[in-house]
Amino acid sequence: MKAEEFDCLVGDLARQPVPPLDPRFNDAVWRAIRQRKAEAPSSVWSLWDGWIAALLRPQPILASFALAVAFGLFSGVLLKESRSAPTTELSVFSAHAPGMLATLMEH
């Protein structure tokens, strides 16, 4: 089929009026969607997808963020280092680092 013939056929189809839809078409489509969802087997991925969808709603996002901030602040307060004796822990780079094998074998 040549391109001109194809264009002519498509043009004829485009000029034809669109037949009206059945008034219950929308209901039939949604009924078919619900039926297929009900028939679909439940898998691990669908359960995982449901959890992710639930967590991405605004309330769980805000609650998760608030919990993460509270946990970060609480752990920061608990693990805060003493300000009286600041340490840099740069001794690990020295030639006589306490954890080096050569240093351990000298003792």
N, CA, C and O atoms as a printed pandas DataFrame, in Angstrom:
     atom_number atom_name residue_name chain_id  residue_number  x_coord  y_coord  z_coord
0              1         N          MET        A               1    0.855   -1.171    0.000
1              2        CA          MET        A               1    0.000    0.000    0.000
2              3         C          MET        A               1    0.903    1.236    0.000
3              4         O          MET        A               1    1.845    1.338    0.785
4              5         N          LYS        A               2    0.599    2.144   -0.874
5              6        CA          LYS        A               2    1.375    3.378   -0.969
6              7         C          LYS        A               2    0.920    4.360    0.103
7              8         O          LYS        A               2   -0.172    4.252    0.659
8              9         N          ALA        A               3    1.786    5.305    0.366
9             10        CA          ALA        A               3    1.507    6.291    1.407
10            11         C          ALA        A               3    0.270    7.116    1.063
11            12         O          ALA        A               3   -0.499    7.477    1.954
12            13         N          GLU        A               4    0.070    7.420   -0.231
13            14        CA          GLU        A               4   -1.098    8.233   -0.624
14            15         C          GLU        A               4   -2.398    7.469   -0.380
15            16         O          GLU        A               4   -3.394    8.049    0.053
16            17         N          GLU        A               5   -2.383    6.157   -0.664
17            18        CA          GLU        A               5   -3.579    5.342   -0.441
18            19         C          GLU        A               5   -3.895    5.267    1.057
19            20         O          GLU        A               5   -5.050    5.355    1.471
20            21         N          PHE        A               6   -2.850    5.106    1.843
21            22        CA          PHE        A               6   -3.024    5.040    3.295
22            23         C          PHE        A               6   -3.583    6.360    3.824
23            24         O          PHE        A               6   -4.499    6.363    4.647
24            25         N          ASP        A               7   -3.037    7.472    3.357
25            26        CA          ASP        A               7   -3.531    8.781    3.796
26            27         C          ASP        A               7   -4.992    8.967    3.420
27            28         O          ASP        A               7   -5.766    9.544    4.185
28            29         N          CYS        A               8   -5.378    8.471    2.226
29            30        CA          CYS        A               8   -6.764    8.594    1.775
30            31         C          CYS        A               8   -7.695    7.772    2.670
31            32         O          CYS        A               8   -8.773    8.242    3.034
32            33         N          LEU        A               9   -7.284    6.539    3.032
33            34        CA          LEU        A               9   -8.094    5.699    3.911
34            35         C          LEU        A               9   -8.231    6.307    5.306
35            36         O          LEU        A               9   -9.317    6.305    5.886
36            37         N          VAL        A              10   -7.129    6.824    5.838
37            38        CA          VAL        A              10   -7.179    7.451    7.160
38            39         C          VAL        A              10   -8.059    8.692    7.118
39            40         O          VAL        A              10   -8.816    8.949    8.054
40            41         N          GLY        A              11   -7.965    9.463    6.039
41            42        CA          GLY        A              11   -8.816   10.643    5.902
42            43         C          GLY        A              11  -10.286   10.273    5.848
43            44         O          GLY        A              11  -11.118   10.962    6.438
44            45         N          ASP        A              12  -10.625    9.174    5.136
45            46        CA          ASP        A              12  -12.021    8.718    5.089
46            47         C          ASP        A              12  -12.511    8.325    6.479
47            48         O          ASP        A              12  -13.632    8.655    6.867
48            49         N          LEU        A              13  -11.657    7.611    7.231
49            50        CA          LEU        A              13  -12.046    7.231    8.591
50            51         C          LEU        A              13  -12.215    8.448    9.494
51            52         O          LEU        A              13  -13.106    8.472   10.343
52            53         N          ALA        A              14  -11.372    9.448    9.318
53            54        CA          ALA        A              14  -11.443   10.645   10.159
54            55         C          ALA        A              14  -12.709   11.438    9.882
55            56         O          ALA        A              14  -13.215   12.121   10.772
56            57         N          ARG        A              15  -13.234   11.359    8.653
57            58        CA          ARG        A              15  -14.443   12.130    8.312
58            59         C          ARG        A              15  -15.726   11.438    8.764
59            60         O          ARG        A              15  -16.782   12.070    8.788
60            61         N          GLN        A              16  -15.662   10.169    9.119
61            62        CA          GLN        A              16  -16.853    9.460    9.569
62            63         C          GLN        A              16  -17.221    9.910   10.975
63            64         O          GLN        A              16  -16.331   10.114   11.802
64            65         N          PRO        A              17  -18.501   10.071   11.268
65            66        CA          PRO        A              17  -18.895   10.490   12.617
66            67         C          PRO        A              17  -18.634    9.363   13.616
67            68         O          PRO        A              17  -18.744    8.181   13.290
68            69         N          VAL        A              18  -18.289    9.757   14.827
69            70        CA          VAL        A              18  -18.039    8.799   15.897
70            71         C          VAL        A              18  -19.384    8.336   16.432
71            72         O          VAL        A              18  -20.214    9.167   16.800
72            73         N          PRO        A              19  -19.620    7.021   16.485
73            74        CA          PRO        A              19  -20.908    6.553   17.003
74            75         C          PRO        A              19  -21.025    6.876   18.493
75            76         O          PRO        A              19  -20.030    6.848   19.217
76            77         N          PRO        A              20  -22.231    7.180   18.942
77            78        CA          PRO        A              20  -22.401    7.504   20.367
78            79         C          PRO        A              20  -22.178    6.253   21.229
79            80         O          PRO        A              20  -22.482    5.131   20.826
80            81         N          LEU        A              21  -21.646    6.487   22.405
81            82        CA          LEU        A              21  -21.399    5.398   23.355
82            83         C          LEU        A              21  -22.684    5.052   24.089
83            84         O          LEU        A              21  -23.593    5.871   24.222
84            85         N          ASP        A              22  -22.727    3.828   24.555
85            86        CA          ASP        A              22  -23.826    3.374   25.390
86            87         C          ASP        A              22  -23.829    4.215   26.666
87            88         O          ASP        A              22  -22.756    4.459   27.219
88            89         N          PRO        A              23  -24.971    4.665   27.152
89            90        CA          PRO        A              23  -25.000    5.480   28.374
90            91         C          PRO        A              23  -24.391    4.771   29.588
91            92         O          PRO        A              23  -23.924    5.430   30.518
92            93         N          ARG        A              24  -24.394    3.433   29.587
93            94        CA          ARG        A              24  -23.838    2.696   30.715
94            95         C          ARG        A              24  -22.392    2.274   30.469
95            96         O          ARG        A              24  -21.867    1.428   31.192
96            97         N          PHE        A              25  -21.749    2.843   29.471
97            98        CA          PHE        A              25  -20.384    2.453   29.114
98            99         C          PHE        A              25  -19.414    2.693   30.267
99           100         O          PHE        A              25  -18.598    1.825   30.580
100          101         N          ASN        A              26  -19.493    3.852   30.895
101          102        CA          ASN        A              26  -18.597    4.200   32.000
102          103         C          ASN        A              26  -18.749    3.211   33.158
103          104         O          ASN        A              26  -17.758    2.766   33.736
104          105         N          ASP        A              27  -19.994    2.873   33.491
105          106        CA          ASP        A              27  -20.229    1.902   34.566
106          107         C          ASP        A              27  -19.676    0.528   34.204
107          108         O          ASP        A              27  -19.123   -0.168   35.055
108          109         N          ALA        A              28  -19.827    0.141   32.948
109          110        CA          ALA        A              28  -19.335   -1.166   32.515
110          111         C          ALA        A              28  -17.812   -1.233   32.597
111          112         O          ALA        A              28  -17.250   -2.264   32.968
112          113         N          VAL        A              29  -17.154   -0.143   32.252
113          114        CA          VAL        A              29  -15.687   -0.121   32.319
114          115         C          VAL        A              29  -15.225   -0.252   33.772
115          116         O          VAL        A              29  -14.330   -1.046   34.061
116          117         N          TRP        A              30  -15.816    0.510   34.683
117          118        CA          TRP        A              30  -15.414    0.438   36.082
118          119         C          TRP        A              30  -15.755   -0.913   36.695
119          120         O          TRP        A              30  -15.014   -1.408   37.544
120          121         N          ARG        A              31  -16.867   -1.519   36.279
121          122        CA          ARG        A              31  -17.216   -2.846   36.770
122          123         C          ARG        A              31  -16.170   -3.873   36.316
123          124         O          ARG        A              31  -15.770   -4.743   37.089
124          125         N          ALA        A              32  -15.736   -3.761   35.065
125          126        CA          ALA        A              32  -14.713   -4.682   34.564
126          127         C          ALA        A              32  -13.390   -4.487   35.296
127          128         O          ALA        A              32  -12.690   -5.461   35.574
128          129         N          ILE        A              33  -13.040   -3.249   35.609
129          130        CA          ILE        A              33  -11.802   -2.976   36.352
130          131         C          ILE        A              33  -11.875   -3.577   37.742
131          132         O          ILE        A              33  -10.920   -4.208   38.195
132          133         N          ARG        A              34  -13.011   -3.388   38.431
133          134        CA          ARG        A              34  -13.160   -3.959   39.776
134          135         C          ARG        A              34  -13.125   -5.485   39.735
135          136         O          ARG        A              34  -12.550   -6.118   40.621
136          137         N          GLN        A              35  -13.740   -6.077   38.708
137          138        CA          GLN        A              35  -13.756   -7.532   38.587
138          139         C          GLN        A              35  -12.350   -8.078   38.358
139          140         O          GLN        A              35  -11.979   -9.090   38.952
140          141         N          ARG        A              36  -11.569   -7.428   37.513
141          142        CA          ARG        A              36  -10.199   -7.892   37.253
142          143         C          ARG        A              36   -9.314   -7.719   38.480
143          144         O          ARG        A              36   -8.446   -8.552   38.741
144          145         N          LYS        A              37   -9.526   -6.648   39.235
145          146        CA          LYS        A              37   -8.752   -6.476   40.472
146          147         C          LYS        A              37   -9.088   -7.567   41.468
147          148         O          LYS        A              37   -8.198   -8.073   42.152
148          149         N          ALA        A              38  -10.360   -7.940   41.564
149          150        CA          ALA        A              38  -10.777   -8.976   42.495
150          151         C          ALA        A              38  -10.227  -10.338   42.077
151          152         O          ALA        A              38   -9.922  -11.171   42.931
152          153         N          GLU        A              39  -10.101  -10.569   40.781
153          154        CA          GLU        A              39   -9.609  -11.852   40.286
154          155         C          GLU        A              39   -8.090  -11.943   40.321
155          156         O          GLU        A              39   -7.532  -13.037   40.246
156          157         N          ALA        A              40   -7.421  -10.808   40.434
157          158        CA          ALA        A              40   -5.959  -10.809   40.399
158          159         C          ALA        A              40   -5.413  -11.513   41.631
159          160         O          ALA        A              40   -5.880  -11.271   42.744
160          161         N          PRO        A              41   -4.425  -12.386   41.439
161          162        CA          PRO        A              41   -3.847  -13.072   42.601
162          163         C          PRO        A              41   -3.055  -12.102   43.459
163          164         O          PRO        A              41   -2.384  -11.204   42.951
164          165         N          SER        A              42   -3.143  -12.293   44.755
165          166        CA          SER        A              42   -2.403  -11.450   45.689
166          167         C          SER        A              42   -0.956  -11.930   45.734
167          168         O          SER        A              42   -0.691  -13.106   45.986
168          169         N          SER        A              43   -0.043  -11.032   45.492
169          170        CA          SER        A              43    1.367  -11.399   45.502
170          171         C          SER        A              43    2.112  -10.523   46.501
171          172         O          SER        A              43    1.559   -9.573   47.056
172          173         N          VAL        A              44    3.356  -10.858   46.711
173          174        CA          VAL        A              44    4.196  -10.077   47.625
174          175         C          VAL        A              44    4.349   -8.664   47.085
175          176         O          VAL        A              44    4.348   -7.695   47.844
176          177         N          TRP        A              45    4.483   -8.555   45.756
177          178        CA          TRP        A              45    4.684   -7.229   45.168
178          179         C          TRP        A              45    3.457   -6.356   45.338
179          180         O          TRP        A              45    3.591   -5.154   45.564
180          181         N          SER        A              46    2.260   -6.928   45.235
181          182        CA          SER        A              46    1.059   -6.111   45.412
182          183         C          SER        A              46    0.924   -5.662   46.867
183          184         O          SER        A              46    0.477   -4.547   47.133
184          185         N          LEU        A              47    1.308   -6.527   47.806
185          186        CA          LEU        A              47    1.286   -6.120   49.216
186          187         C          LEU        A              47    2.304   -5.020   49.476
187          188         O          LEU        A              47    2.011   -4.047   50.170
188          189         N          TRP        A              48    3.502   -5.178   48.916
189          190        CA          TRP        A              48    4.557   -4.175   49.058
190          191         C          TRP        A              48    4.113   -2.854   48.440
191          192         O          TRP        A              48    4.347   -1.785   49.004
192          193         N          ASP        A              49    3.471   -2.936   47.276
193          194        CA          ASP        A              49    2.985   -1.737   46.601
194          195         C          ASP        A              49    1.929   -1.030   47.452
195          196         O          ASP        A              49    1.888    0.200   47.503
196          197         N          GLY        A              50    1.082   -1.809   48.115
197          198        CA          GLY        A              50    0.077   -1.208   48.993
198          199         C          GLY        A              50    0.702   -0.490   50.170
199          200         O          GLY        A              50    0.254    0.592   50.550
200          201         N          TRP        A              51    1.735   -1.084   50.754
201          202        CA          TRP        A              51    2.436   -0.433   51.876
202          203         C          TRP        A              51    3.087    0.864   51.422
203          204         O          TRP        A              51    2.993    1.882   52.107
204          205         N          ILE        A              52    3.741    0.831   50.279
205          206        CA          ILE        A              52    4.406    2.036   49.775
206          207         C          ILE        A              52    3.383    3.120   49.486
207          208         O          ILE        A              52    3.602    4.288   49.810
208          209         N          ALA        A              53    2.262    2.740   48.875
209          210        CA          ALA        A              53    1.214    3.725   48.590
210          211         C          ALA        A              53    0.668    4.331   49.880
211          212         O          ALA        A              53    0.380    5.526   49.937
212          213         N          ALA        A              54    0.529    3.505   50.912
213          214        CA          ALA        A              54    0.022    4.024   52.187
214          215         C          ALA        A              54    1.029    4.962   52.841
215          216         O          ALA        A              54    0.643    5.963   53.445
216          217         N          LEU        A              55    2.317    4.645   52.723
217          218        CA          LEU        A              55    3.339    5.494   53.334
218          219         C          LEU        A              55    3.531    6.812   52.597
219          220         O          LEU        A              55    4.017    7.783   53.177
220          221         N          LEU        A              56    3.158    6.853   51.333
221          222        CA          LEU        A              56    3.346    8.076   50.562
222          223         C          LEU        A              56    2.177    9.050   50.680
223          224         O          LEU        A              56    2.161   10.089   50.021
224          225         N          ARG        A              57    1.219    8.722   51.504
225          226        CA          ARG        A              57    0.143    9.674   51.763
226          227         C          ARG        A              57    0.684   10.763   52.686
227          228         O          ARG        A              57    1.653   10.521   53.405
228          229         N          PRO        A              58    0.092   11.944   52.687
229          230        CA          PRO        A              58    0.671   13.064   53.462
230          231         C          PRO        A              58    0.833   12.815   54.951
231          232         O          PRO        A              58    1.863   13.190   55.510
232          233         N          GLN        A              59   -0.137   12.198   55.620
233          234        CA          GLN        A              59   -0.028   12.023   57.064
234          235         C          GLN        A              59    1.120   11.089   57.453
235          236         O          GLN        A              59    1.892   11.443   58.344
236          237         N          PRO        A              60    1.270    9.925   56.836
237          238        CA          PRO        A              60    2.416    9.075   57.204
238          239         C          PRO        A              60    3.762    9.712   56.865
239          240         O          PRO        A              60    4.748    9.478   57.564
240          241         N          ILE        A              61    3.813   10.507   55.810
241          242        CA          ILE        A              61    5.073   11.178   55.467
242          243         C          ILE        A              61    5.458   12.145   56.581
243          244         O          ILE        A              61    6.609   12.176   57.017
244          245         N          LEU        A              62    4.488   12.936   57.039
245          246        CA          LEU        A              62    4.772   13.901   58.108
246          247         C          LEU        A              62    5.129   13.191   59.412
247          248         O          LEU        A              62    6.029   13.620   60.134
248          249         N          ALA        A              63    4.423   12.109   59.708
249          250        CA          ALA        A              63    4.722   11.369   60.933
250          251         C          ALA        A              63    6.111   10.734   60.852
251          252         O          ALA        A              63    6.852   10.742   61.835
252          253         N          SER        A              64    6.465   10.189   59.700
253          254        CA          SER        A              64    7.794    9.589   59.529
254          255         C          SER        A              64    8.883   10.645   59.649
255          256         O          SER        A              64    9.919   10.404   60.268
256          257         N          PHE        A              65    8.653   11.804   59.064
257          258        CA          PHE        A              65    9.635   12.886   59.143
258          259         C          PHE        A              65    9.811   13.353   60.583
259          260         O          PHE        A              65   10.935   13.559   61.041
260          261         N          ALA        A              66    8.699   13.521   61.294
261          262        CA          ALA        A              66    8.779   13.957   62.700
262          263         C          ALA        A              66    9.493   12.904   63.542
263          264         O          ALA        A              66   10.286   13.251   64.418
264          265         N          LEU        A              67    9.224   11.633   63.293
265          266        CA          LEU        A              67    9.889   10.565   64.033
266          267         C          LEU        A              67   11.386   10.545   63.735
267          268         O          LEU        A              67   12.192   10.348   64.645
268          269         N          ALA        A              68   11.765   10.746   62.482
269          270        CA          ALA        A              68   13.185   10.754   62.123
270          271         C          ALA        A              68   13.909   11.940   62.771
271          272         O          ALA        A              68   15.035   11.795   63.246
272          273         N          VAL        A              69   13.268   13.106   62.792
273          274        CA          VAL        A              69   13.883   14.282   63.425
274          275         C          VAL        A              69   14.023   14.051   64.924
275          276         O          VAL        A              69   15.067   14.347   65.504
276          277         N          ALA        A              70   12.981   13.528   65.551
277          278        CA          ALA        A              70   13.048   13.269   66.989
278          279         C          ALA        A              70   14.128   12.238   67.312
279          280         O          ALA        A              70   14.867   12.406   68.281
280          281         N          PHE        A              71   14.228   11.181   66.517
281          282        CA          PHE        A              71   15.257   10.170   66.731
282          283         C          PHE        A              71   16.649   10.767   66.549
283          284         O          PHE        A              71   17.560   10.464   67.320
284          285         N          GLY        A              72   16.819   11.610   65.540
285          286        CA          GLY        A              72   18.113   12.247   65.312
286          287         C          GLY        A              72   18.510   13.166   66.450
287          288         O          GLY        A              72   19.662   13.158   66.884
288          289         N          LEU        A              73   17.577   13.951   66.930
289          290        CA          LEU        A              73   17.874   14.846   68.039
290          291         C          LEU        A              73   18.185   14.059   69.314
291          292         O          LEU        A              73   19.136   14.377   70.028
292          293         N          PHE        A              74   17.392   13.045   69.592
293          294        CA          PHE        A              74   17.595   12.244   70.795
294          295         C          PHE        A              74   18.937   11.519   70.753
295          296         O          PHE        A              74   19.671   11.511   71.741
296          297         N          SER        A              75   19.260   10.909   69.609
297          298        CA          SER        A              75   20.536   10.205   69.520
298          299         C          SER        A              75   21.703   11.186   69.534
299          300         O          SER        A              75   22.777   10.849   70.031
300          301         N          GLY        A              76   21.518   12.379   69.006
301          302        CA          GLY        A              76   22.575   13.385   69.065
302          303         C          GLY        A              76   22.861   13.836   70.478
303          304         O          GLY        A              76   24.014   14.058   70.846
304          305         N          VAL        A              77   21.816   13.972   71.268
305          306        CA          VAL        A              77   22.000   14.363   72.669
306          307         C          VAL        A              77   22.674   13.231   73.443
307          308         O          VAL        A              77   23.554   13.485   74.265
308          309         N          LEU        A              78   22.274   12.001   73.194
309          310        CA          LEU        A              78   22.848   10.862   73.923
310          311         C          LEU        A              78   24.303   10.595   73.537
311          312         O          LEU        A              78   25.111   10.226   74.389
312          313         N          LEU        A              79   24.634   10.774   72.288
313          314        CA          LEU        A              79   25.961   10.412   71.812
314          315         C          LEU        A              79   26.915   11.599   71.716
315          316         O          LEU        A              79   27.998   11.494   71.141
316          317         N          LYS        A              80   26.509   12.701   72.272
317          318        CA          LYS        A              80   27.338   13.902   72.212
318          319         C          LYS        A              80   28.670   13.667   72.914
319          320         O          LYS        A              80   28.705   13.156   74.033
320          321         N          GLU        A              81   29.743   14.033   72.266
321          322        CA          GLU        A              81   31.063   13.850   72.861
322          323         C          GLU        A              81   31.333   14.933   73.892
323          324         O          GLU        A              81   30.755   16.019   73.852
324          325         N          SER        A              82   32.199   14.616   74.788
325          326        CA          SER        A              82   32.570   15.550   75.845
326          327         C          SER        A              82   33.325   16.732   75.233
327          328         O          SER        A              82   34.182   16.548   74.369
328          329         N          ARG        A              83   33.008   17.912   75.675
329          330        CA          ARG        A              83   33.670   19.108   75.138
330          331         C          ARG        A              83   34.977   19.413   75.884
331          332         O          ARG        A              83   35.763   20.245   75.430
332          333         N          SER        A              84   35.212   18.758   77.005
333          334        CA          SER        A              84   36.401   19.063   77.792
334          335         C          SER        A              84   37.669   18.519   77.152
335          336         O          SER        A              84   38.722   19.144   77.276
336          337         N          ALA        A              85   37.610   17.404   76.485
337          338        CA          ALA        A              85   38.803   16.817   75.879
338          339         C          ALA        A              85   38.511   16.431   74.431
339          340         O          ALA        A              85   38.234   15.267   74.140
340          341         N          PRO        A              86   38.573   17.395   73.533
341          342        CA          PRO        A              86   38.290   17.052   72.134
342          343         C          PRO        A              86   39.386   16.165   71.555
343          344         O          PRO        A              86   40.575   16.412   71.760
344          345         N          THR        A              87   38.980   15.159   70.850
345          346        CA          THR        A              87   39.928   14.257   70.205
346          347         C          THR        A              87   39.700   14.284   68.707
347          348         O          THR        A              87   38.573   14.411   68.229
348          349         N          THR        A              88   40.790   14.161   67.985
349          350        CA          THR        A              88   40.665   14.166   66.529
350          351         C          THR        A              88   40.833   12.790   65.938
351          352         O          THR        A              88   40.498   12.570   64.774
352          353         N          GLU        A              89   41.352   11.847   66.729
353          354        CA          GLU        A              89   41.535   10.478   66.287
354          355         C          GLU        A              89   42.411   10.386   65.036
355          356         O          GLU        A              89   42.208    9.499   64.206
356          357         N          LEU        A              90   43.382   11.293   64.894
357          358        CA          LEU        A              90   44.290   11.250   63.752
358          359         C          LEU        A              90   45.478   10.338   63.995
359          360         O          LEU        A              90   46.335   10.193   63.123
360          361         N          SER        A              91   45.541    9.720   65.168
361          362        CA          SER        A              91   46.654    8.827   65.462
362          363         C          SER        A              91   46.633    7.584   64.572
363          364         O          SER        A              91   47.649    6.901   64.448
364          365         N          VAL        A              92   45.504    7.287   63.960
365          366        CA          VAL        A              92   45.435    6.118   63.086
366          367         C          VAL        A              92   46.278    6.311   61.830
367          368         O          VAL        A              92   46.594    5.339   61.144
368          369         N          PHE        A              93   46.648    7.562   61.520
369          370        CA          PHE        A              93   47.457    7.828   60.340
370          371         C          PHE        A              93   48.957    7.902   60.648
371          372         O          PHE        A              93   49.767    8.065   59.735
372          373         N          SER        A              94   49.325    7.786   61.901
373          374        CA          SER        A              94   50.741    7.891   62.258
374          375         C          SER        A              94   51.471    6.591   61.917
375          376         O          SER        A              94   50.843    5.568   61.644
376          377         N          ALA        A              95   52.797    6.644   61.938
377          378        CA          ALA        A              95   53.600    5.458   61.643
378          379         C          ALA        A              95   53.495    4.429   62.750
379          380         O          ALA        A              95   53.766    3.249   62.528
380          381         N          HIS        A              96   53.103    4.863   63.942
381          382        CA          HIS        A              96   52.980    3.958   65.085
382          383         C          HIS        A              96   51.532    3.872   65.553
383          384         O          HIS        A              96   51.242    3.952   66.747
384          385         N          ALA        A              97   50.639    3.709   64.597
385          386        CA          ALA        A              97   49.216    3.628   64.928
386          387         C          ALA        A              97   48.959    2.391   65.788
387          388         O          ALA        A              97   49.537    1.333   65.541
388          389         N          PRO        A              98   48.107    2.519   66.781
389          390        CA          PRO        A              98   47.894    1.407   67.707
390          391         C          PRO        A              98   47.283    0.164   67.061
391          392         O          PRO        A              98   47.449   -0.935   67.589
392          393         N          GLY        A              99   46.595    0.303   65.954
393          394        CA          GLY        A              99   45.955   -0.854   65.344
394          395         C          GLY        A              99   46.744   -1.478   64.214
395          396         O          GLY        A              99   46.307   -2.480   63.649
396          397         N          MET        A             100   47.884   -0.923   63.866
397          398        CA          MET        A             100   48.676   -1.477   62.763
398          399         C          MET        A             100   49.354   -2.773   63.186
399          400         O          MET        A             100   49.734   -2.931   64.346
400          401         N          LEU        A             101   49.504   -3.682   62.260
401          402        CA          LEU        A             101   50.109   -4.981   62.546
402          403         C          LEU        A             101   51.549   -4.827   62.970
403          404         O          LEU        A             101   52.005   -5.517   63.881
404          405         N          ALA        A             102   52.288   -3.914   62.309
405          406        CA          ALA        A             102   53.709   -3.713   62.658
406          407         C          ALA        A             102   53.852   -3.188   64.082
407          408         O          ALA        A             102   54.778   -3.577   64.794
408          409         N          THR        A             103   52.953   -2.317   64.498
409          410        CA          THR        A             103   53.003   -1.766   65.843
410          411         C          THR        A             103   52.676   -2.856   66.868
411          412         O          THR        A             103   53.280   -2.905   67.940
412          413         N          LEU        A             104   51.750   -3.700   66.546
413          414        CA          LEU        A             104   51.361   -4.763   67.462
414          415         C          LEU        A             104   52.474   -5.809   67.589
415          416         O          LEU        A             104   52.648   -6.396   68.657
416          417         N          MET        A             105   53.218   -6.042   66.524
417          418        CA          MET        A             105   54.272   -7.047   66.575
418          419         C          MET        A             105   55.513   -6.549   67.333
419          420         O          MET        A             105   56.301   -7.358   67.823
420          421         N          GLU        A             106   55.691   -5.219   67.430
421          422        CA          GLU        A             106   56.831   -4.652   68.173
422          423         C          GLU        A             106   56.671   -4.876   69.670
423          424         O          GLU        A             106   57.666   -4.963   70.389
424          425         N          HIS        A             107   55.446   -4.969   70.145
425          426        CA          HIS        A             107   55.220   -5.065   71.599
426          427         C          HIS        A             107   55.282   -6.444   72.067
427          428         O          HIS        A             107   55.114   -6.700   73.259
